[in-house]
Amino acid sequence: MQFSGSQAEPEKVAVTLEIIFLLTVLSVAPAIVLTATCFTRLIIVFSFIRHAMGTQQMPPNQVLAALAIFLTVAIMAPIGKQINDEALQPYLNEDIDYREALANAEEPMREFLFKHTREKDLSIFYSITGKDRPETREDVPTMLLIPAFVISELKTAFQIGFMIYIPFLILDMVVASILLSMGMMMLPPVMISMPFKVLLFVMVDGWNLLVGSLVNSFA
């Protein structure tokens, strides 16, 4: 009986370690969503469009964040399905252990990160850490790939934001010139141009174009 009890003890320890690992993953899940998915690009671009129109807090932060989250789920759905089919379900069915499940789940995520990460941004972190340059993608650690992906997403989001600002900036300049020619120098141009910017955005179906362009940028 002592022999069987000693046999069961390592199994209990393994189960405990797996539970601790799963709790750790769940605790960092929000950070993973913010940094390893398309959420960063979406929420920054949405913030840019709001500031470009000068609508202050409209739409509210909660609405923009919710829209970014739902779009993130839609864009990342194929990767989530692949992780579920190749990692989660086999692990729940006890066909593979948690190490193999983690490796299977990491593979499609790394493929997504590599697709949207610039080599220049990745090389920065190799310069910071002093590590030798990798020969293949498999040699790139995920801990360096994720921050490089975030920097690439920030750059892309700011590029899109700059392009969004241009038509609204032109409209501001036209309104300011008209007010100056009329001698109405004390009237803030932003107050007059904001309704026209909102009208322009609605007439061109701005949200449809913006969301469609963002989704296609991850295709």
C-alpha positions in Angstrom: 0.0 0.0 0.0 2.9 2.3 0.7 4.2 1.6 -2.8 0.9 2.6 -4.5 0.7 5.7 -2.3 4.2 6.8 -3.4 3.2 6.2 -7.0 0.2 8.5 -6.7 2.1 11.3 -5.1 4.0 12.5 -8.2 0.8 12.5 -10.1 -0.8 14.9 -7.6 2.2 17.1 -7.8 2.0 17.2 -11.6 -1.7 18.1 -11.5 -1.0 20.9 -9.0 1.7 22.3 -11.2 -0.6 22.2 -14.2 -3.2 24.1 -12.2 -0.7 26.7 -11.2 0.5 27.1 -14.8 -3.1 27.5 -16.0 -3.8 30.2 -13.4 -0.6 32.0 -14.4 -1.7 32.0 -18.0 -5.1 33.3 -17.1 -3.6 36.1 -15.0 -1.5 37.4 -17.9 -4.3 36.9 -20.5 -5.3 40.6 -20.6 -1.6 41.5 -21.3 -1.5 38.9 -24.0 -4.7 40.3 -25.6 -3.3 43.8 -25.5 0.2 43.0 -26.9 0.0 39.8 -29.0 -3.1 40.5 -31.0 -4.4 43.2 -33.4 -6.1 45.1 -30.5 -3.2 47.6 -30.2 -3.5 48.9 -33.8 -7.3 49.0 -33.6 -7.7 51.0 -30.4 -4.9 53.5 -31.4 -6.5 54.2 -34.8 -9.9 54.6 -33.3 -8.4 57.2 -30.9 -6.8 59.0 -33.8 -10.1 59.3 -35.7 -11.8 60.7 -32.6 -9.1 63.3 -32.1 -8.9 64.2 -35.8 -12.6 65.0 -35.8 -12.3 67.0 -32.6 -15.3 65.3 -31.0 -13.5 65.1 -27.6 -15.0 62.1 -25.8 -17.4 61.0 -28.5 -17.5 58.1 -29.1 -16.8 57.2 -25.4 -13.7 55.2 -24.5 -15.9 52.2 -23.5 -17.5 52.1 -27.0 -14.2 52.3 -28.8 -12.6 49.6 -26.5 -15.6 47.3 -27.0 -15.5 47.7 -30.8 -11.8 47.0 -30.8 -12.3 43.9 -28.7 -15.0 42.5 -30.9 -13.0 43.2 -34.0 -10.0 41.6 -32.4 -12.1 38.5 -31.7 -13.3 38.4 -35.4 -9.8 38.9 -36.8 -8.1 36.4 -34.5 -10.9 33.8 -34.9 -9.0 31.6 -37.4 -6.0 31.5 -35.1 -8.2 30.8 -32.1 -9.8 27.9 -34.0 -6.4 26.5 -34.9 -5.3 26.7 -31.3 -8.5 25.0 -30.2 -8.2 22.2 -32.7 -4.5 21.5 -32.3 -3.8 22.4 -28.7 -6.8 22.8 -26.4 -9.1 20.0 -27.5 -6.3 17.4 -27.7 -5.1 18.5 -24.2 -8.6 18.2 -22.7 -9.0 14.8 -24.3 -5.7 13.8 -22.7 -4.1 13.1 -26.1 -1.2 15.4 -25.4 0.4 16.8 -22.3 0.5 20.5 -21.4 4.0 21.1 -22.8 3.0 19.8 -26.3 -0.3 21.7 -26.0 1.6 24.9 -25.3 3.9 24.4 -28.2 1.0 23.7 -30.5 -0.8 26.9 -29.3 2.4 29.0 -29.7 3.0 28.0 -33.3 0.0 29.8 -35.0 0.5 32.8 -32.7 4.1 33.1 -33.6 3.2 32.9 -37.3 0.8 35.8 -36.8 3.4 37.8 -34.9 6.1 37.2 -37.6 3.7 38.3 -40.3 3.2 41.7 -38.8 6.6 42.3 -37.2 9.3 44.3 -39.0 12.8 42.8 -39.0 14.2 46.2 -38.0 12.0 46.3 -34.9 13.1 42.8 -34.0 16.8 43.6 -34.4 16.5 46.4 -31.8 15.8 43.9 -29.0 18.7 41.7 -30.1 20.9 44.7 -29.9 19.5 45.5 -26.4 19.9 42.0 -25.0 23.2 41.3 -26.8 22.0 38.0 -28.1 23.4 36.4 -31.3 21.2 37.0 -34.4 19.0 34.0 -35.2 19.4 32.0 -38.4 15.8 30.9 -38.6 12.5 31.9 -37.2 12.5 29.0 -34.8 15.6 30.5 -33.1 13.7 33.7 -32.3 12.3 33.6 -28.7 8.7 34.6 -28.2 9.7 37.0 -25.4 11.6 39.1 -27.9 9.1 38.6 -30.7 6.1 40.1 -28.7 7.7 43.5 -27.9 9.0 43.8 -31.5 5.4 43.1 -32.7 4.1 45.8 -30.4 6.5 48.4 -31.7 5.6 47.4 -35.3 1.9 47.8 -34.5 2.5 51.2 -32.9 4.4 52.4 -36.0 1.7 51.1 -38.3 -1.1 52.6 -36.2 0.6 56.0 -36.2 1.1 55.8 -40.0 -2.7 55.1 -40.4 -3.5 57.9 -37.9 -1.4 60.4 -40.0 -3.3 59.5 -43.1 -6.6 59.9 -41.2 -5.5 63.4 -40.0 -4.8 64.8 -43.4 -8.3 65.4 -44.8 -9.5 66.8 -41.4 -6.4 69.1 -41.2 -7.2 70.4 -44.7 -10.7 71.2 -43.7 -9.5 73.0 -40.6 -7.2 75.1 -42.7 -9.9 76.0 -45.1 -12.3 77.0 -42.3 -9.5 79.0 -40.6 -8.7 80.8 -43.9 -12.4 81.7 -44.4 -12.8 83.0 -40.9 -9.6 85.1 -41.2 -10.7 86.6 -44.5 -14.0 87.5 -42.9 -12.2 89.2 -40.0 -13.6 86.8 -37.4 -10.3 86.1 -35.8 -11.7 85.7 -32.3 -13.9 82.8 -33.3 -12.1 79.4 -32.8 -11.9 77.6 -36.2 -12.3 74.2 -34.5 -15.8 75.2 -33.3 -16.9 75.8 -36.9 -15.0 73.0 -38.6 -16.1 70.2 -36.3 -19.7 69.9 -37.6 -18.3 69.9 -41.2 -15.8 67.2 -40.2 -18.6 65.0 -38.7 -20.7 65.6 -41.8 -17.8 64.6 -44.1 -17.1 61.5 -42.1 -20.8 60.5 -42.2 -21.2 61.2 -45.9 -18.3 59.0 -46.9 -19.5 56.2 -44.5 -16.3 56.7 -42.5 -16.8 53.9 -40.0 -17.4 51.4 -42.7 -14.3 52.4 -44.6 -12.2 52.6 -41.5 -13.2 49.2 -40.1 -13.0 47.5 -43.5 -9.5 48.9 -44.1 -8.3 47.9 -40.6 -9.6 44.3 -41.0 -8.1 44.0 -44.5 -4.7 45.2 -43.2 -4.5 42.0 -41.2 -5.5 39.7 -44.1 
